């Protein structure tokens, strides 16, 4: 397939691009600055910028099969000030809007748009398990996810199949939340974020990339897809398994009030949690390589050590 990846230089996008290339797909990474991005892009991927995107779509032999939009400023890299919130919104909503406008302007449309989203869509209700049919919740992440998805679904007006991937915590050895969480464990001061009972819905980076490839071969699927492993766990369990994988104890809880002081509103994302079920892909037969948290974490740190 011919695939364009927006956000292909980031933690998730780089791995997705690599996985697609390893499976014989042709990948083009969409970048604001191709010259600076070259070192962060798989050597077999080509690069195009926003100004030439339309020409790239038009000139691709056989047309573009899919655009995968993973662009967006990282959610948890800084305190949620008013300006930071606006950056998080603009980097997702405005980028998606521009992408959909480009799709609408070309004569031969891509067949599929896979657009990133998050389980933050469901808000922080701890009492029930969320599925794709659950209503949107409240709070900044819920509002952001709704705006983001709304822009993506406009591509369906142009006859494009749209999938919004509501991703949980993505586990990889070289980025994302795990890269931040493992540091205190390595220093022997790791432990769960209070209260510890909040649920963590997660997915291994390899399974996330495999899921995207699988979805490209499932033309009957569209709409929201929960991109999480089938077994959510409590924060205490998550940190216990992380400690085991790193051969470190999980003994020093992080109090919620300390997170509130350091992170402000961002702390809510870490202290409330969500329990989310991947109902659609489970019913359709997707096979997880890492359905179990212990095996997922051990695979990542064995890879890193080797």
C-alpha positions as CSV (number, residue, x, y, z in Angstrom):
1,X,0.0,0.0,0.0
2,X,0.9,3.7,-0.4
3,X,0.7,5.3,3.0
4,X,1.3,8.8,4.2
5,X,2.1,9.3,7.9
6,X,1.6,12.7,9.6
7,X,3.6,12.9,12.8
8,X,5.9,10.2,11.5
9,X,9.0,11.5,13.4
10,X,7.4,11.1,16.8
11,X,7.5,8.3,19.4
12,X,4.5,6.4,17.9
13,X,4.8,7.6,14.3
14,X,8.4,6.5,13.8
15,X,7.6,3.0,15.0
16,X,4.4,2.8,12.9
17,X,6.4,3.9,9.8
18,X,9.0,1.3,10.4
19,X,6.4,-1.5,10.9
20,X,4.7,-0.5,7.7
21,X,8.0,-0.5,5.7
22,X,9.0,-3.9,7.2
23,X,5.7,-5.2,5.8
24,X,6.4,-4.0,2.3
25,X,4.3,-0.9,2.3
26,X,5.5,2.4,0.8
27,X,5.6,5.1,3.4
28,X,5.8,8.9,3.0
29,X,6.3,11.0,6.2
30,X,4.6,14.4,6.2
31,X,6.8,16.9,7.9
32,X,6.9,20.7,8.4
33,X,10.7,20.6,7.8
34,X,11.8,17.7,5.7
35,X,15.5,18.6,5.9
36,X,15.6,18.6,9.7
37,X,13.4,15.5,9.9
38,X,15.6,13.2,7.7
39,X,17.6,11.9,10.7
40,X,14.3,11.0,12.5
41,X,12.7,9.1,9.6
42,X,13.2,5.5,8.5
43,X,15.8,5.5,5.7
44,X,13.4,3.8,3.3
45,X,10.6,6.3,3.9
46,X,10.3,9.4,1.7
47,X,9.4,12.8,3.1
48,X,7.1,15.5,1.9
49,X,6.0,18.8,3.4
50,X,2.6,20.4,3.7
51,X,3.1,22.6,0.7
52,X,3.7,19.6,-1.6
53,X,1.3,17.2,0.1
54,X,-1.4,17.8,-2.5
55,X,1.0,17.1,-5.4
56,X,2.3,14.0,-3.6
57,X,-1.3,12.5,-3.3
58,X,-2.1,13.4,-6.9
59,X,1.1,11.9,-8.3
60,X,1.3,8.7,-6.3
61,X,0.9,5.8,-8.7
62,X,-2.3,3.9,-7.9
63,X,-3.4,6.6,-5.5
64,X,-2.8,6.9,-1.7
65,X,-4.3,4.0,0.2
66,X,-4.3,5.6,3.6
67,X,-3.3,8.6,5.6
68,X,-2.4,8.0,9.2
69,X,-2.5,11.2,11.2
70,X,-0.6,11.0,14.5
71,X,0.4,14.7,14.6
72,X,0.1,16.5,17.9
73,X,2.1,18.1,20.7
74,X,2.7,15.5,23.5
75,X,-0.1,15.7,26.1
76,X,2.0,15.1,29.3
77,X,5.2,17.0,28.6
78,X,4.3,20.2,30.4
79,X,1.8,21.7,32.9
80,X,-1.5,22.6,31.3
81,X,-1.4,26.4,31.3
82,X,-3.9,28.2,29.1
83,X,-1.3,28.6,26.4
84,X,-0.3,25.0,26.6
85,X,-3.9,23.9,26.3
86,X,-4.3,26.0,23.2
87,X,-1.1,24.5,21.7
88,X,-2.4,21.0,22.4
89,X,-5.7,21.9,20.6
90,X,-4.2,23.6,17.7
91,X,-1.5,21.0,17.0
92,X,-4.3,18.4,16.7
93,X,-7.5,20.1,15.5
94,X,-6.0,22.6,13.1
95,X,-3.6,20.1,11.7
96,X,-6.4,17.6,11.1
97,X,-8.5,20.4,9.5
98,X,-5.7,21.2,7.1
99,X,-5.2,17.6,6.3
100,X,-8.9,17.1,5.5
101,X,-9.0,20.2,3.4
102,X,-6.2,18.8,1.3
103,X,-8.0,15.5,0.9
104,X,-11.0,17.4,-0.3
105,X,-9.0,19.3,-2.9
106,X,-7.5,16.3,-4.7
107,X,-9.1,14.4,-7.5
108,X,-8.2,10.9,-6.4
109,X,-9.0,10.6,-2.7
110,X,-7.2,8.4,-0.2
111,X,-9.3,5.3,0.7
112,X,-8.8,5.6,4.5
113,X,-7.9,8.2,7.1
114,X,-6.7,6.7,10.4
115,X,-6.7,9.6,12.9
116,X,-5.3,9.5,16.4
117,X,-7.5,10.2,19.4
118,X,-7.4,9.2,23.0
119,X,-9.4,7.4,25.6
120,X,-9.6,10.8,27.3
121,X,-12.7,11.1,25.1
122,X,-14.7,9.2,27.8
123,X,-13.7,11.5,30.7
124,X,-12.8,10.2,34.1
125,X,-15.8,8.0,35.2
126,X,-14.3,5.3,37.3
127,X,-17.5,3.3,37.9
128,X,-17.9,1.6,34.5
129,X,-16.0,0.1,31.7
130,X,-16.0,2.2,28.5
131,X,-16.6,0.8,25.0
132,X,-16.8,2.5,21.7
133,X,-20.5,3.1,22.2
134,X,-20.0,4.9,25.5
135,X,-20.8,8.7,25.5
136,X,-18.2,11.4,25.7
137,X,-17.2,12.6,29.1
138,X,-16.3,15.9,30.6
139,X,-13.0,17.7,31.2
140,X,-10.2,19.1,29.0
141,X,-9.1,15.8,27.4
142,X,-12.7,14.8,26.6
143,X,-13.3,18.1,24.9
144,X,-10.0,18.0,23.0
145,X,-10.7,14.4,21.8
146,X,-14.2,15.4,20.6
147,X,-13.0,18.4,18.7
148,X,-10.2,16.3,17.2
149,X,-12.4,13.5,16.0
150,X,-15.0,15.9,14.7
151,X,-12.5,17.4,12.3
152,X,-11.3,13.9,11.2
153,X,-14.9,12.8,10.4
154,X,-15.3,15.6,7.9
155,X,-13.1,13.5,5.6
156,X,-16.1,11.1,5.2
157,X,-17.9,13.9,3.4
158,X,-15.3,13.3,0.6
159,X,-16.0,9.5,0.5
160,X,-13.0,8.6,2.7
161,X,-13.3,5.9,5.4
162,X,-12.5,7.4,8.7
163,X,-11.2,5.6,11.8
164,X,-10.5,7.4,15.1
165,X,-8.1,5.4,17.2
166,X,-8.8,6.1,20.9
167,X,-5.4,5.2,22.3
168,X,-4.7,4.3,25.9
169,X,-1.2,4.6,27.5
170,X,1.2,3.5,24.7
171,X,4.0,1.4,26.1
172,X,7.4,1.7,24.3
173,X,11.0,1.6,25.6
174,X,12.1,4.9,24.0
175,X,9.3,7.4,24.6
176,X,5.8,8.1,25.9
177,X,4.7,7.9,29.5
178,X,6.8,4.8,30.3
179,X,10.1,6.7,29.6
180,X,9.2,9.1,32.4
181,X,7.8,6.6,34.8
182,X,10.8,4.3,34.7
183,X,13.3,6.9,35.9
184,X,12.3,6.9,39.6
185,X,12.2,3.1,39.6
186,X,15.8,2.9,38.4
187,X,16.7,5.2,41.3
188,X,14.9,2.9,43.7
189,X,12.2,5.5,44.5
190,X,9.4,4.2,42.3
191,X,5.9,3.5,43.3
192,X,2.2,3.9,42.4
193,X,0.5,7.3,41.9
194,X,-2.1,7.7,44.6
195,X,-4.7,6.5,45.2
196,X,-3.4,3.4,43.3
197,X,-6.8,2.0,42.6
198,X,-7.3,4.0,39.5
199,X,-7.3,2.0,36.3
200,X,-4.7,2.1,33.6
201,X,-5.7,1.2,30.0
202,X,-2.6,0.5,28.0
203,X,-1.3,-0.9,24.7
204,X,2.1,-2.2,23.6
205,X,3.6,0.0,20.8
206,X,4.1,-3.1,18.6
207,X,0.4,-4.0,19.0
208,X,-0.7,-0.5,18.2
209,X,1.3,-0.5,14.9
210,X,0.0,-4.0,14.0
211,X,-3.5,-2.8,14.8
212,X,-3.2,0.0,12.2
213,X,-2.0,-2.5,9.5
214,X,-4.9,-4.8,10.4
215,X,-7.4,-2.0,10.1
216,X,-6.2,-1.2,6.7
217,X,-7.3,-4.7,5.6
218,X,-10.7,-4.3,7.3
219,X,-12.6,-2.1,4.9
220,X,-15.9,-2.6,6.7
221,X,-14.7,-1.0,9.9
222,X,-14.9,2.7,10.5
223,X,-15.6,5.2,13.3
224,X,-14.1,5.0,16.8
225,X,-11.8,2.1,17.7
226,X,-10.5,1.6,21.3
227,X,-6.7,1.0,20.9
228,X,-6.1,-0.6,24.3
229,X,-5.1,-4.1,25.4
230,X,-7.9,-6.4,26.7
231,X,-6.6,-6.3,30.3
232,X,-6.7,-2.9,32.1
233,X,-5.0,-2.9,35.5
234,X,-4.9,-0.7,38.6
235,X,-2.1,1.8,39.0
236,X,-0.7,-0.2,41.9
237,X,-0.6,-3.3,39.7
238,X,0.9,-1.4,36.8
239,X,3.7,0.0,39.0
240,X,4.3,-3.4,40.6
241,X,4.8,-5.0,37.1
242,X,7.0,-2.1,36.0
243,X,9.2,-2.6,39.1
244,X,9.5,-6.3,38.3
245,X,10.5,-5.6,34.7
246,X,13.2,-3.2,35.9
247,X,14.2,-5.4,38.8
248,X,13.3,-2.6,41.2
249,X,10.8,-2.3,44.1
250,X,7.6,-0.4,43.9
251,X,7.3,1.0,47.4
252,X,7.1,4.8,47.4
253,X,3.6,6.0,46.5
254,X,3.4,9.4,44.9
255,X,0.7,11.4,46.8
256,X,-2.0,13.1,44.7
257,X,-1.5,16.5,46.4
258,X,2.1,16.5,45.3
259,X,1.1,15.9,41.7
260,X,-1.5,18.7,41.9
261,X,1.2,21.1,43.1
262,X,3.6,20.1,40.4
263,X,1.3,19.5,37.5
264,X,-2.0,21.3,38.2
265,X,-4.9,20.1,36.1
266,X,-2.6,17.6,34.3
267,X,-2.4,15.6,37.5
268,X,-6.1,14.6,37.0
269,X,-5.1,12.4,34.0
270,X,-2.7,10.4,36.3
271,X,-4.9,10.2,39.4
272,X,-8.3,9.3,38.0
273,X,-7.6,6.6,35.4
274,X,-10.0,4.9,33.0
275,X,-11.1,1.3,32.3
276,X,-11.6,0.8,28.6
277,X,-12.4,-2.3,26.6
278,X,-11.3,-2.9,23.0
279,X,-14.7,-4.3,22.1
280,X,-14.8,-3.7,18.4
281,X,-11.4,-5.1,17.5
282,X,-11.9,-8.1,19.9
283,X,-15.2,-9.0,18.3
284,X,-13.6,-8.6,14.8
285,X,-10.8,-11.0,15.7
286,X,-7.7,-8.9,16.2
287,X,-5.0,-10.9,17.9
288,X,-2.8,-9.1,20.5
289,X,0.8,-10.1,20.7
290,X,0.9,-8.6,24.2
291,X,-2.4,-8.9,25.9
292,X,-0.7,-9.3,29.3
293,X,1.0,-6.4,31.1
294,X,3.8,-8.4,32.6
295,X,4.9,-9.8,29.3
296,X,4.5,-6.5,27.5
297,X,6.8,-4.7,30.0
298,X,9.3,-7.5,30.1
299,X,9.5,-7.5,26.3
300,X,10.3,-3.8,26.2
301,X,13.1,-3.9,28.7
302,X,14.6,-7.1,27.4
303,X,14.7,-5.3,24.0
304,X,16.4,-2.3,25.6
305,X,19.0,-4.3,27.5
306,X,19.9,-6.3,24.4
